[in-house]
């Protein structure tokens, strides 16, 4: 399944996942999702150091949900947001 992982470590990983409760798996998924958002936002701050929080939120929405959705949610979407 995982292209960059050998078979045995992958088997152990999925066995550990199956051993967790649904609530524990959900907590892990939420934690990983938050981490991805934080990393994306940090990257945007590096690329656009003069942008305020509002613009960075718009740019993050474009990354996460695509331009069409961001344009429906936000009034002004930067032309170069992708």
Buried (B, 14 or more C-beta within 10 A) or exposed (E): EEEEEEEEEEEEEEEEEEEEEEEEEEEEEEEEEEEEEEEBBEEBEEEBEEBEEEBBBBBBBBBEEEEEEBBEEBEEBBEEBE
